[in-house]
Amino acid sequence: MIAVFVVVLAASACGSGSTGSGSDAGSGGASASGGTPGGTPGTGGRAGTGGTPGTGGVAATGGKTGTGGAAATGGSTGTGGGAGRPGTGGASVVDAGSTDGGAGQPGVVAAGVRWVGRVDLTDAQRPRFSWSGSGFVARFSGTSLSIQINSSGAFIFKAVVDGTPRAAFTIPSGQQTASVVSGLGAGTHTVELYRQTEGSQGDSQFLALTVGGGALTTPPASPARLIEIVGDSISCGYGTLGALADSDCFPTESHWDSYGAVAARALGADVNTIAMSGQGAYRNYGGDMTNTLPMVYTRALTNDATPTWDFRTQAQAVIVNLGTNDISNNKGDPGTPFETAYTGLLQTVRSKYPGALIVCIIGPLLSGTDLSTIQGHIKNSVNARIAAGDKNVEFFDKIVAQTADKEACQYHPDPAENQIMADQLVTELQSKLGW
């Protein structure tokens, strides 16, 4: 028995699964490639990275919505979900519990799955997603699961089956049907599917899921904890699985192995990564000032100015790792304009997450004068926010320059370096948030 599901339920941000082993049956195709590399070594001997935030969207204080959500004008009720929400095309907002411990927090379930990170629900039956690590969690009773998907490029995906991560696989460009997992024993299974290719390379659109020998069931609730990462190629996991001499790092991009994703799994949290290779807070690796992180920060999709994200899920911690591209590639000190842009970003983040701890870091690619210069600017920006009354923002200065044995594609951090950074952030968040 094969069941195909194109249904509308309700949506929530979900996190990465636990580690393990196993194989995975994906559709073939080459790894995603193209675009502009994260940068070649600049001043200080490290590579550039990227990312860009902007403005828009309002976060509710505390981040909670009412149980089930209130009915919205023009919003339809999703199958198995609560009442519609304005602008979501019929998706529902579900409140699974407190945001600071226990059952879970508000999120979005659409097309029968719970969504991870940001998602465009203009067509809630066919959601679009693009940011690094974005994807969904599905639960079903059956023996196999395949996805119908339409992507603007050949993108890498990572599946986690019943808590066990499978080998990443590539789904070719265009409308495709790809096997996510097959040969499972009869019973109930949970499958997570996450994009590894970053959003600057294009979007993916979910079309349907096909369950072999069964049917979709209600997806599991999201965890209570949510971490947001704002950054550049380092945060995307650009080239993390590659070799130093590789000319193209997109085929070896792995958000799963990025410091943010590793830290989130260790803390039992969802992770929402807003990052772009080559981008900065004030200027980018190439020296241009187009789509810097402050400019794109509020987008639901990386490359599209609209729709903006509504910040329906509230992060308890936001990690900002920007500044590498602002100074690398021999551009010199970005000066006061960097501080202005960075401080503005922190103000925007605070407006979206009133109760979150904001942790500013820099690393691990910069060293020497470049590192100390950017550290000084970040400290000034943090102090400006504290002086303005924000008492829940800090500069975490424990990230040091990586050593040569941990350099992956174009000097980007390898999994071992990402693990070091993750361990440091886990300790800090446990200390400050009691996790």
C-alpha positions as a Markdown table, in Angstrom:
| # | Residue | x | y | z |
|---|---|---|---|---|
| 1 | Met | 0.0 | 0.0 | 0.0 |
| 2 | Ile | 1.4 | 3.4 | -1.0 |
| 3 | Ala | -0.1 | 6.6 | 0.3 |
| 4 | Val | 0.6 | 10.1 | -1.1 |
| 5 | Phe | 0.0 | 13.0 | 1.2 |
| 6 | Val | -0.4 | 16.6 | 0.3 |
| 7 | Val | -2.2 | 17.9 | 3.4 |
| 8 | Val | -2.1 | 21.1 | 5.5 |
| 9 | Leu | -1.6 | 20.7 | 9.3 |
| 10 | Ala | 0.1 | 23.2 | 11.6 |
| 11 | Ala | 4.0 | 24.2 | 11.8 |
| 12 | Ser | 6.8 | 24.4 | 14.4 |
| 13 | Ala | 10.6 | 25.0 | 14.3 |
| 14 | Cys | 12.3 | 21.7 | 15.1 |
| 15 | Gly | 15.9 | 20.8 | 15.8 |
| 16 | Ser | 18.5 | 18.4 | 14.7 |
| 17 | Gly | 18.4 | 14.8 | 15.8 |
| 18 | Ser | 20.9 | 12.7 | 17.8 |
| 19 | Thr | 23.9 | 11.2 | 16.3 |
| 20 | Gly | 24.2 | 7.6 | 15.1 |
| 21 | Ser | 25.0 | 5.6 | 12.0 |
| 22 | Gly | 23.2 | 4.0 | 9.0 |
| 23 | Ser | 22.8 | 4.3 | 5.3 |
| 24 | Asp | 20.3 | 6.2 | 3.2 |
| 25 | Ala | 18.6 | 5.8 | -0.1 |
| 26 | Gly | 18.5 | 9.2 | -1.8 |
| 27 | Ser | 18.1 | 10.0 | -5.5 |
| 28 | Gly | 21.4 | 10.3 | -7.2 |
| 29 | Gly | 23.0 | 13.3 | -8.8 |
| 30 | Ala | 26.2 | 15.3 | -8.2 |
| 31 | Ser | 26.7 | 17.5 | -5.1 |
| 32 | Ala | 25.4 | 21.0 | -5.2 |
| 33 | Ser | 27.9 | 23.5 | -6.6 |
| 34 | Gly | 28.2 | 26.9 | -8.1 |
| 35 | Gly | 28.0 | 30.4 | -6.6 |
| 36 | Thr | 30.8 | 32.3 | -5.1 |
| 37 | Pro | 33.2 | 30.6 | -2.7 |
| 38 | Gly | 33.4 | 31.8 | 0.9 |
| 39 | Gly | 36.6 | 33.5 | 0.1 |
| 40 | Thr | 40.3 | 32.9 | -0.2 |
| 41 | Pro | 42.8 | 33.7 | 2.6 |
| 42 | Gly | 42.9 | 37.4 | 3.5 |
| 43 | Thr | 44.8 | 39.4 | 6.0 |
| 44 | Gly | 45.6 | 37.2 | 8.9 |
| 45 | Gly | 45.8 | 34.1 | 6.7 |
| 46 | Arg | 42.2 | 33.1 | 7.0 |
| 47 | Ala | 39.3 | 32.8 | 4.6 |
| 48 | Gly | 36.3 | 35.1 | 4.3 |
| 49 | Thr | 32.8 | 34.1 | 5.3 |
| 50 | Gly | 29.3 | 35.5 | 5.0 |
| 51 | Gly | 25.7 | 36.4 | 6.1 |
| 52 | Thr | 23.2 | 39.3 | 6.2 |
| 53 | Pro | 20.3 | 40.5 | 8.4 |
| 54 | Gly | 17.6 | 43.2 | 7.8 |
| 55 | Thr | 14.4 | 44.4 | 9.3 |
| 56 | Gly | 10.8 | 43.5 | 9.6 |
| 57 | Gly | 8.5 | 41.2 | 11.5 |
| 58 | Val | 7.4 | 41.5 | 15.1 |
| 59 | Ala | 8.1 | 39.0 | 17.9 |
| 60 | Ala | 5.6 | 38.6 | 20.7 |
| 61 | Thr | 7.0 | 39.1 | 24.1 |
| 62 | Gly | 7.9 | 35.8 | 25.6 |
| 63 | Gly | 7.3 | 34.2 | 22.2 |
| 64 | Lys | 4.1 | 32.3 | 23.2 |
| 65 | Thr | 0.9 | 32.1 | 21.3 |
| 66 | Gly | -2.5 | 31.0 | 22.7 |
| 67 | Thr | -3.3 | 27.3 | 22.7 |
| 68 | Gly | -4.3 | 26.4 | 19.2 |
| 69 | Gly | -4.1 | 30.0 | 18.0 |
| 70 | Ala | -7.0 | 32.3 | 17.3 |
| 71 | Ala | -8.9 | 32.1 | 14.0 |
| 72 | Ala | -7.6 | 34.5 | 11.5 |
| 73 | Thr | -9.7 | 36.3 | 8.9 |
| 74 | Gly | -9.1 | 34.4 | 5.6 |
| 75 | Gly | -7.1 | 31.6 | 7.3 |
| 76 | Ser | -8.4 | 28.1 | 6.9 |
| 77 | Thr | -8.1 | 25.4 | 9.5 |
| 78 | Gly | -5.3 | 22.9 | 8.7 |
| 79 | Thr | -6.0 | 19.2 | 8.7 |
| 80 | Gly | -5.3 | 18.0 | 12.2 |
| 81 | Gly | -4.2 | 21.5 | 13.3 |
| 82 | Gly | -5.7 | 24.5 | 15.0 |
| 83 | Ala | -7.0 | 27.7 | 13.6 |
| 84 | Gly | -5.4 | 29.6 | 10.7 |
| 85 | Arg | -2.9 | 32.4 | 11.1 |
| 86 | Pro | -2.9 | 35.6 | 9.0 |
| 87 | Gly | -0.6 | 35.4 | 6.0 |
| 88 | Thr | 0.2 | 31.6 | 6.4 |
| 89 | Gly | -2.2 | 30.4 | 3.7 |
| 90 | Gly | -4.0 | 28.1 | 6.2 |
| 91 | Ala | -1.1 | 26.7 | 8.3 |
| 92 | Ser | -1.7 | 26.5 | 12.0 |
| 93 | Val | 0.2 | 27.7 | 15.0 |
| 94 | Val | 0.5 | 25.1 | 17.7 |
| 95 | Asp | 1.5 | 25.8 | 21.3 |
| 96 | Ala | 3.0 | 22.6 | 22.7 |
| 97 | Gly | 4.1 | 24.1 | 26.0 |
| 98 | Ser | 6.5 | 26.5 | 27.7 |
| 99 | Thr | 9.4 | 28.0 | 25.9 |
| 100 | Asp | 11.8 | 27.5 | 28.8 |
| 101 | Gly | 11.6 | 23.8 | 29.5 |
| 102 | Gly | 9.3 | 20.8 | 29.1 |
| 103 | Ala | 7.0 | 20.1 | 26.2 |
| 104 | Gly | 8.0 | 22.5 | 23.4 |
| 105 | Gln | 7.1 | 25.9 | 22.0 |
| 106 | Pro | 4.9 | 27.4 | 19.3 |
| 107 | Gly | 5.7 | 26.5 | 15.8 |
| 108 | Val | 4.4 | 25.8 | 12.3 |
| 109 | Val | 3.1 | 22.6 | 10.9 |
| 110 | Ala | 2.2 | 22.6 | 7.3 |
| 111 | Ala | 1.6 | 19.9 | 4.6 |
| 112 | Gly | 1.5 | 17.3 | 7.4 |
| 113 | Val | 5.0 | 17.9 | 8.8 |
| 114 | Arg | 6.6 | 20.2 | 11.4 |
| 115 | Trp | 8.9 | 22.7 | 9.9 |
| 116 | Val | 12.5 | 23.5 | 11.0 |
| 117 | Gly | 13.7 | 27.0 | 10.8 |
| 118 | Arg | 12.1 | 29.6 | 8.5 |
| 119 | Val | 9.7 | 28.6 | 5.8 |
| 120 | Asp | 7.6 | 30.5 | 3.3 |
| 121 | Leu | 4.0 | 29.5 | 3.8 |
| 122 | Thr | 2.5 | 31.7 | 1.0 |
| 123 | Asp | 1.3 | 28.4 | -0.3 |
| 124 | Ala | 0.9 | 26.3 | 2.8 |
| 125 | Gln | 0.3 | 23.1 | 0.8 |
| 126 | Arg | 3.7 | 23.7 | -0.9 |
| 127 | Pro | 6.0 | 25.4 | 1.5 |
| 128 | Arg | 9.3 | 26.8 | 0.3 |
| 129 | Phe | 12.5 | 26.8 | 2.3 |
| 130 | Ser | 16.2 | 27.7 | 1.8 |
| 131 | Trp | 18.2 | 28.7 | 4.9 |
| 132 | Ser | 21.0 | 26.3 | 6.0 |
| 133 | Gly | 19.6 | 23.5 | 8.1 |
| 134 | Ser | 16.0 | 24.3 | 7.4 |
| 135 | Gly | 13.7 | 21.4 | 6.7 |
| 136 | Phe | 11.0 | 19.3 | 8.4 |
| 137 | Val | 10.2 | 16.5 | 10.8 |
| 138 | Ala | 7.6 | 13.9 | 9.8 |
| 139 | Arg | 6.1 | 11.0 | 11.7 |
| 140 | Phe | 4.4 | 8.1 | 9.9 |
| 141 | Ser | 3.3 | 4.5 | 10.2 |
| 142 | Gly | 4.9 | 2.5 | 7.4 |
| 143 | Thr | 8.1 | 1.1 | 5.9 |
| 144 | Ser | 9.4 | 3.8 | 3.6 |
| 145 | Leu | 9.2 | 7.5 | 2.8 |
| 146 | Ser | 9.9 | 9.5 | -0.3 |
| 147 | Ile | 9.6 | 13.2 | -1.1 |
| 148 | Gln | 8.3 | 15.1 | -4.1 |
| 149 | Ile | 10.3 | 18.3 | -4.2 |
| 150 | Asn | 11.2 | 21.1 | -6.7 |
| 151 | Ser | 14.5 | 22.9 | -6.2 |
| 152 | Ser | 16.2 | 25.6 | -8.2 |
| 153 | Gly | 19.5 | 23.7 | -8.0 |
| 154 | Ala | 21.1 | 20.3 | -7.1 |
| 155 | Phe | 21.0 | 20.5 | -3.3 |
| 156 | Ile | 22.4 | 18.4 | -0.5 |
| 157 | Phe | 20.1 | 17.0 | 2.2 |
| 158 | Lys | 20.6 | 15.2 | 5.4 |
| 159 | Ala | 18.0 | 12.7 | 6.8 |
| 160 | Val | 17.7 | 11.5 | 10.4 |
| 161 | Val | 15.7 | 8.3 | 10.8 |
| 162 | Asp | 14.4 | 7.5 | 14.3 |
| 163 | Gly | 17.2 | 9.6 | 15.8 |
| 164 | Thr | 20.0 | 8.1 | 13.6 |
| 165 | Pro | 21.6 | 10.4 | 11.0 |
| 166 | Arg | 22.0 | 8.9 | 7.5 |
| 167 | Ala | 24.6 | 9.8 | 4.9 |
| 168 | Ala | 23.9 | 13.1 | 3.1 |
| 169 | Phe | 22.5 | 12.8 | -0.4 |
| 170 | Thr | 21.9 | 15.1 | -3.3 |
| 171 | Ile | 18.5 | 15.7 | -5.0 |
| 172 | Pro | 19.0 | 17.1 | -8.6 |
| 173 | Ser | 17.5 | 20.3 | -9.8 |
| 174 | Gly | 13.9 | 20.6 | -10.8 |
| 175 | Gln | 10.9 | 18.6 | -9.8 |
| 176 | Gln | 12.1 | 15.3 | -8.4 |
| 177 | Thr | 10.9 | 12.3 | -6.4 |
| 178 | Ala | 13.6 | 11.1 | -4.0 |
| 179 | Ser | 13.7 | 8.2 | -1.6 |
| 180 | Val | 14.4 | 9.4 | 1.9 |
| 181 | Val | 14.3 | 6.0 | 3.6 |
| 182 | Ser | 13.2 | 2.5 | 2.7 |
| 183 | Gly | 13.2 | -1.0 | 4.1 |
| 184 | Leu | 12.0 | 0.0 | 7.6 |
| 185 | Gly | 10.3 | -2.4 | 9.9 |
| 186 | Ala | 6.5 | -2.0 | 10.2 |
| 187 | Gly | 5.6 | 0.5 | 12.8 |
| 188 | Thr | 5.8 | 4.2 | 13.7 |
| 189 | His | 8.9 | 6.1 | 12.5 |
| 190 | Thr | 10.1 | 9.7 | 12.7 |
| 191 | Val | 12.1 | 11.2 | 9.9 |
| 192 | Glu | 13.9 | 14.6 | 9.8 |
| 193 | Leu | 15.1 | 16.1 | 6.5 |
| 194 | Tyr | 17.4 | 19.1 | 6.5 |
| 195 | Arg | 19.0 | 21.2 | 3.7 |
| 196 | Gln | 22.8 | 21.2 | 3.9 |
| 197 | Thr | 23.3 | 23.5 | 0.8 |
| 198 | Glu | 22.9 | 27.1 | 1.9 |
| 199 | Gly | 20.1 | 29.3 | 0.8 |
| 200 | Ser | 22.2 | 31.6 | -1.4 |
| 201 | Gln | 22.2 | 28.8 | -3.9 |
| 202 | Gly | 18.4 | 28.8 | -4.3 |
| 203 | Asp | 15.2 | 27.6 | -2.9 |
| 204 | Ser | 13.4 | 24.2 | -2.4 |
| 205 | Gln | 9.7 | 23.7 | -2.6 |
| 206 | Phe | 8.0 | 20.8 | -0.8 |
| 207 | Leu | 5.3 | 19.2 | -2.9 |
| 208 | Ala | 4.3 | 15.9 | -1.2 |
| 209 | Leu | 5.4 | 12.9 | 0.8 |
| 210 | Thr | 4.7 | 9.3 | -0.1 |
| 211 | Val | 4.5 | 6.7 | 2.7 |
| 212 | Gly | 4.9 | 3.0 | 1.8 |
| 213 | Gly | 2.7 | 0.6 | 3.6 |
| 214 | Gly | 1.0 | 3.2 | 5.8 |
| 215 | Ala | 0.2 | 6.9 | 6.4 |
| 216 | Leu | 1.5 | 10.1 | 7.9 |
| 217 | Thr | 0.6 | 10.7 | 11.6 |
| 218 | Thr | 0.8 | 13.9 | 13.7 |
| 219 | Pro | 4.4 | 15.2 | 13.8 |
| 220 | Pro | 6.1 | 15.3 | 17.1 |
| 221 | Ala | 6.1 | 18.6 | 19.1 |
| 222 | Ser | 9.2 | 20.9 | 18.9 |
| 223 | Pro | 11.6 | 21.0 | 21.8 |
| 224 | Ala | 11.3 | 23.8 | 24.4 |
| 225 | Arg | 14.7 | 25.3 | 23.4 |
| 226 | Leu | 15.6 | 27.2 | 20.3 |
| 227 | Ile | 19.0 | 28.7 | 19.3 |
| 228 | Glu | 19.4 | 31.1 | 16.4 |
| 229 | Ile | 22.7 | 31.5 | 14.7 |
| 230 | Val | 23.4 | 34.6 | 12.6 |
| 231 | Gly | 26.6 | 34.4 | 10.6 |
| 232 | Asp | 28.5 | 33.7 | 7.4 |
| 233 | Ser | 30.0 | 30.7 | 5.7 |
| 234 | Ile | 31.4 | 29.4 | 9.0 |
| 235 | Ser | 27.9 | 29.2 | 10.4 |
| 236 | Cys | 26.6 | 27.6 | 7.1 |
| 237 | Gly | 29.2 | 24.8 | 7.4 |
| 238 | Tyr | 30.6 | 25.8 | 4.0 |
| 239 | Gly | 33.4 | 23.4 | 3.0 |
| 240 | Thr | 33.4 | 21.8 | 6.4 |
| 241 | Leu | 33.9 | 18.3 | 4.9 |
| 242 | Gly | 36.3 | 19.4 | 2.2 |
| 243 | Ala | 40.1 | 19.7 | 1.8 |
| 244 | Leu | 42.1 | 22.8 | 2.1 |
| 245 | Ala | 43.0 | 22.9 | -1.6 |
| 246 | Asp | 39.5 | 22.4 | -2.9 |
| 247 | Ser | 38.5 | 25.1 | -5.4 |
| 248 | Asp | 34.7 | 24.7 | -4.7 |
| 249 | Cys | 33.4 | 24.3 | -1.2 |
| 250 | Phe | 29.7 | 24.1 | -1.8 |
| 251 | Pro | 29.9 | 20.3 | -2.6 |
| 252 | Thr | 31.3 | 19.7 | 0.9 |
| 253 | Glu | 29.0 | 22.1 | 2.7 |
| 254 | Ser | 27.5 | 20.4 | 5.9 |
| 255 | His | 25.3 | 22.5 | 8.2 |
| 256 | Trp | 24.9 | 19.3 | 10.2 |
| 257 | Asp | 28.6 | 19.5 | 11.2 |
| 258 | Ser | 28.5 | 23.3 | 11.9 |
| 259 | Tyr | 29.2 | 24.5 | 15.4 |
| 260 | Gly | 25.7 | 25.8 | 15.8 |
| 261 | Ala | 24.0 | 22.5 | 14.8 |
| 262 | Val | 26.4 | 20.5 | 17.0 |
| 263 | Ala | 25.8 | 22.8 | 20.0 |
| 264 | Ala | 22.0 | 22.6 | 19.5 |
| 265 | Arg | 22.0 | 18.9 | 19.5 |
| 266 | Ala | 24.1 | 18.7 | 22.6 |
| 267 | Leu | 21.6 | 21.0 | 24.4 |
| 268 | Gly | 18.4 | 19.4 | 23.1 |
| 269 | Ala | 17.5 | 22.5 | 21.2 |
| 270 | Asp | 16.3 | 23.4 | 17.7 |
| 271 | Val | 18.6 | 25.5 | 15.7 |
| 272 | Asn | 17.6 | 28.2 | 13.2 |
| 273 | Thr | 20.6 | 29.4 | 11.1 |
| 274 | Ile | 20.5 | 32.7 | 9.2 |
| 275 | Ala | 23.8 | 32.8 | 7.4 |
| 276 | Met | 25.3 | 33.4 | 4.0 |
| 277 | Ser | 28.8 | 32.7 | 2.7 |
| 278 | Gly | 30.8 | 35.8 | 1.8 |
| 279 | Gln | 28.6 | 38.2 | 3.6 |
| 280 | Gly | 29.4 | 40.6 | 6.5 |
| 281 | Ala | 27.7 | 43.0 | 8.9 |
| 282 | Tyr | 28.8 | 46.2 | 7.1 |
| 283 | Arg | 30.6 | 45.0 | 3.9 |
| 284 | Asn | 31.1 | 41.6 | 2.3 |
| 285 | Tyr | 34.2 | 39.6 | 1.4 |
| 286 | Gly | 34.4 | 41.2 | -2.1 |
| 287 | Gly | 34.1 | 44.7 | -0.6 |
| 288 | Asp | 30.5 | 45.3 | -1.8 |
| 289 | Met | 27.7 | 46.2 | 0.6 |
| 290 | Thr | 24.9 | 44.3 | -1.1 |
| 291 | Asn | 22.7 | 41.9 | 1.0 |
| 292 | Thr | 24.7 | 42.2 | 4.1 |
| 293 | Leu | 23.4 | 40.2 | 7.1 |
| 294 | Pro | 21.5 | 43.1 | 8.6 |
| 295 | Met | 19.7 | 43.5 | 5.2 |
| 296 | Val | 18.5 | 39.9 | 4.9 |
| 297 | Tyr | 18.1 | 39.0 | 8.5 |
| 298 | Thr | 14.2 | 39.2 | 8.5 |
| 299 | Arg | 13.7 | 37.2 | 5.3 |
| 300 | Ala | 11.8 | 33.9 | 5.2 |
| 301 | Leu | 13.9 | 32.9 | 2.2 |
| 302 | Thr | 17.5 | 33.8 | 1.7 |
| 303 | Asn | 17.3 | 35.4 | -1.7 |
| 304 | Asp | 13.8 | 36.9 | -1.6 |
| 305 | Ala | 13.1 | 40.3 | 0.0 |
| 306 | Thr | 9.5 | 39.1 | 0.6 |
| 307 | Pro | 7.9 | 37.5 | 2.5 |
| 308 | Thr | 9.5 | 38.4 | 5.7 |
| 309 | Trp | 9.6 | 36.0 | 8.7 |
| 310 | Asp | 7.1 | 36.7 | 11.5 |
| 311 | Phe | 9.3 | 35.3 | 14.3 |
| 312 | Arg | 6.5 | 33.1 | 15.6 |
| 313 | Thr | 9.1 | 30.9 | 17.3 |
| 314 | Gln | 11.1 | 32.6 | 20.0 |
| 315 | Ala | 14.8 | 31.8 | 20.5 |
| 316 | Gln | 16.2 | 31.8 | 24.0 |
| 317 | Ala | 19.7 | 32.3 | 22.7 |
| 318 | Val | 21.0 | 34.1 | 19.6 |
| 319 | Ile | 24.6 | 33.6 | 18.6 |
| 320 | Val | 26.0 | 36.3 | 16.2 |
| 321 | Asn | 29.3 | 35.4 | 14.4 |
| 322 | Leu | 30.0 | 38.2 | 12.0 |
| 323 | Gly | 33.0 | 40.4 | 11.2 |
| 324 | Thr | 35.3 | 38.0 | 9.3 |
| 325 | Asn | 34.3 | 39.1 | 5.9 |
| 326 | Asp | 34.2 | 42.8 | 6.9 |
| 327 | Ile | 38.0 | 42.8 | 7.4 |
| 328 | Ser | 39.4 | 39.8 | 5.5 |
| 329 | Asn | 40.8 | 39.9 | 1.9 |
| 330 | Asn | 43.1 | 42.7 | 2.7 |
| 331 | Lys | 40.3 | 45.3 | 3.0 |
| 332 | Gly | 41.6 | 46.8 | 6.2 |
| 333 | Asp | 39.8 | 48.1 | 9.3 |
| 334 | Pro | 36.0 | 48.6 | 8.5 |
| 335 | Gly | 36.0 | 51.2 | 11.3 |
| 336 | Thr | 33.0 | 53.0 | 12.8 |
| 337 | Pro | 30.6 | 52.0 | 9.9 |
| 338 | Phe | 31.1 | 48.4 | 11.1 |
| 339 | Glu | 30.1 | 49.3 | 14.6 |
| 340 | Thr | 27.1 | 51.2 | 13.4 |
| 341 | Ala | 25.9 | 48.2 | 11.3 |
| 342 | Tyr | 26.6 | 45.6 | 13.9 |
| 343 | Thr | 24.9 | 47.6 | 16.7 |
| 344 | Gly | 21.9 | 48.1 | 14.5 |
| 345 | Leu | 21.7 | 44.3 | 13.9 |
| 346 | Leu | 21.8 | 43.7 | 17.7 |
| 347 | Gln | 19.0 | 46.2 | 18.1 |
| 348 | Thr | 16.9 | 44.4 | 15.4 |
| 349 | Val | 17.6 | 41.0 | 17.0 |
| 350 | Arg | 16.5 | 42.3 | 20.4 |
| 351 | Ser | 13.3 | 43.7 | 18.9 |
| 352 | Lys | 12.5 | 40.2 | 17.5 |
| 353 | Tyr | 13.5 | 38.3 | 20.6 |
| 354 | Pro | 12.8 | 40.4 | 23.7 |
| 355 | Gly | 13.8 | 37.8 | 26.2 |
| 356 | Ala | 16.8 | 36.1 | 24.4 |
| 357 | Leu | 20.4 | 36.0 | 25.5 |
| 358 | Ile | 22.5 | 37.5 | 22.7 |
| 359 | Val | 26.0 | 36.1 | 22.5 |
| 360 | Cys | 28.4 | 37.8 | 20.1 |
| 361 | Ile | 31.4 | 35.8 | 19.0 |
| 362 | Ile | 34.1 | 36.0 | 16.3 |
| 363 | Gly | 36.1 | 33.2 | 14.9 |
| 364 | Pro | 37.8 | 31.0 | 14.2 |
| 365 | Leu | 39.3 | 32.2 | 10.9 |
| 366 | Leu | 40.7 | 35.6 | 11.9 |
| 367 | Ser | 44.0 | 36.0 | 13.8 |
| 368 | Gly | 46.6 | 38.7 | 14.7 |
| 369 | Thr | 45.7 | 42.3 | 14.1 |
| 370 | Asp | 42.6 | 41.5 | 12.1 |
| 371 | Leu | 41.2 | 39.5 | 15.0 |
| 372 | Ser | 42.0 | 42.1 | 17.7 |
| 373 | Thr | 40.5 | 44.9 | 15.5 |
| 374 | Ile | 37.2 | 43.1 | 15.0 |
| 375 | Gln | 37.0 | 42.1 | 18.6 |
| 376 | Gly | 37.4 | 45.7 | 19.6 |
| 377 | His | 34.6 | 46.8 | 17.3 |
| 378 | Ile | 32.3 | 44.0 | 18.6 |
| 379 | Lys | 33.0 | 45.0 | 22.2 |
| 380 | Asn | 32.2 | 48.6 | 21.4 |
| 381 | Ser | 28.9 | 47.6 | 19.8 |
| 382 | Val | 27.9 | 45.3 | 22.8 |
| 383 | Asn | 28.8 | 48.1 | 25.2 |
| 384 | Ala | 26.6 | 50.5 | 23.2 |
| 385 | Arg | 23.7 | 48.2 | 23.5 |
| 386 | Ile | 24.3 | 47.7 | 27.2 |
| 387 | Ala | 24.4 | 51.5 | 27.6 |
| 388 | Ala | 21.1 | 51.7 | 25.8 |
| 389 | Gly | 19.5 | 49.4 | 28.4 |
| 390 | Asp | 20.0 | 45.9 | 27.0 |
| 391 | Lys | 21.4 | 43.9 | 29.9 |
| 392 | Asn | 21.1 | 40.5 | 28.1 |
| 393 | Val | 23.8 | 40.8 | 25.5 |
| 394 | Glu | 27.5 | 39.9 | 25.8 |
| 395 | Phe | 30.7 | 39.4 | 23.9 |
| 396 | Phe | 32.1 | 35.9 | 24.3 |
| 397 | Asp | 35.8 | 36.1 | 23.7 |
| 398 | Lys | 36.9 | 32.5 | 24.2 |
| 399 | Ile | 36.9 | 31.5 | 20.5 |
| 400 | Val | 40.5 | 31.5 | 19.4 |
| 401 | Ala | 42.1 | 31.2 | 15.9 |
| 402 | Gln | 42.0 | 27.6 | 14.6 |
| 403 | Thr | 45.2 | 25.7 | 14.1 |
| 404 | Ala | 46.4 | 24.5 | 10.7 |
| 405 | Asp | 45.5 | 20.9 | 11.3 |
| 406 | Lys | 41.8 | 21.9 | 11.5 |
| 407 | Glu | 41.6 | 23.7 | 8.2 |
| 408 | Ala | 39.1 | 22.4 | 5.7 |
| 409 | Cys | 38.1 | 23.8 | 2.3 |
| 410 | Gln | 39.5 | 27.3 | 1.8 |
| 411 | Tyr | 40.6 | 27.5 | 5.4 |
| 412 | His | 37.1 | 27.0 | 6.8 |
| 413 | Pro | 36.8 | 25.0 | 10.1 |
| 414 | Asp | 36.6 | 21.2 | 9.8 |
| 415 | Pro | 34.3 | 19.1 | 12.0 |
| 416 | Ala | 36.9 | 19.0 | 14.8 |
| 417 | Glu | 37.1 | 22.8 | 15.0 |
| 418 | Asn | 33.4 | 23.1 | 14.9 |
| 419 | Gln | 33.2 | 20.7 | 17.8 |
| 420 | Ile | 35.6 | 22.8 | 19.8 |
| 421 | Met | 33.4 | 25.9 | 19.2 |
| 422 | Ala | 30.2 | 24.0 | 20.0 |
| 423 | Asp | 31.6 | 22.7 | 23.3 |
| 424 | Gln | 32.6 | 26.3 | 24.3 |
| 425 | Leu | 29.1 | 27.6 | 23.5 |
| 426 | Val | 27.4 | 24.7 | 25.2 |
| 427 | Thr | 29.2 | 25.5 | 28.4 |
| 428 | Glu | 28.4 | 29.2 | 28.1 |
| 429 | Leu | 24.7 | 28.7 | 27.5 |
| 430 | Gln | 24.4 | 26.1 | 30.2 |
| 431 | Ser | 26.0 | 28.7 | 32.6 |
| 432 | Lys | 23.8 | 31.6 | 31.5 |
| 433 | Leu | 20.5 | 29.9 | 30.8 |
| 434 | Gly | 20.6 | 27.0 | 33.3 |
| 435 | Trp | 20.2 | 24.4 | 30.4 |
